[in-house]
Amino acid sequence: MPTHRIEVSQPPKSVLHSDITLSIYSDKKFLGEIRISKGSIDWRSPYRQRARRIRWEKFAQMMDEQ
């Protein structure tokens, strides 16, 4: 079973309109980055330059369908 690691990068203090960034690893391999904001959640894989943005309503619907 792979070992997973998540690194969290937060703004140094509570600032409006600042994203929280999570770097996701599996067995030391970088899987991608999640950026969480008040309006959406973004996923960027290491093979893409642009992130895929999903609004919270769509994200909730996707999770409920799983």
N, C-alpha and C positions, 0 to 999 in steps of 0.2 A: 504494500500500500504506500503511495507517495506521501512524503512529508510536506505539509503546506505551511507557508509563512505569509503573514500579512503585515505590511509596514504602513503606519498611519502618519500622514503629514497634515497637521492642522495649523491654522493661522496662530501666531503667538498670543493673540488675545481675541476676544469676541469682537469681530468686525462684520458689519453688514455686507452682504454680497460676496463673501469669501467662501470658496469651496473647500471641502475636506477631501483629501486625496488618499486613496488606498492603493498601494502597489502589491500585486498578488503574485506569489511564487509557488511553484510546485517542484520539489526536489532541486532547489536552487535555480530552476529555469523560470525566467520571467514570463508570466502568462498575460499580463496586461495591467491596466490601471483603471480604477473606478474613481470618478469625481462626483461627489454628492453636493448638490446645492439645494436651495429652497424651492427651485422650480423644476429640477429634473435630476436624473442620474445619467452620467455619461460613461461609456466603456470605450477604451482605446487599447487595441491589441498591439503587440510590438511590431506587427507587419503593416500597420496602417498609420498614415500621417494624421488623419482626422478621427475624432471620437464619434461614436454613435450615440446620439442623444435620445433619451426616452423620458417622456413626461411621467410624473408620479402616478397619474391615473392609469396610463397604459402599463406601467411597471406593475401596479397592483393587480390589474387584470391578468397580465402574463403569469404572475406568481400564483394567483388563484386557479388558473387553468392547469398548472403543473401538478 
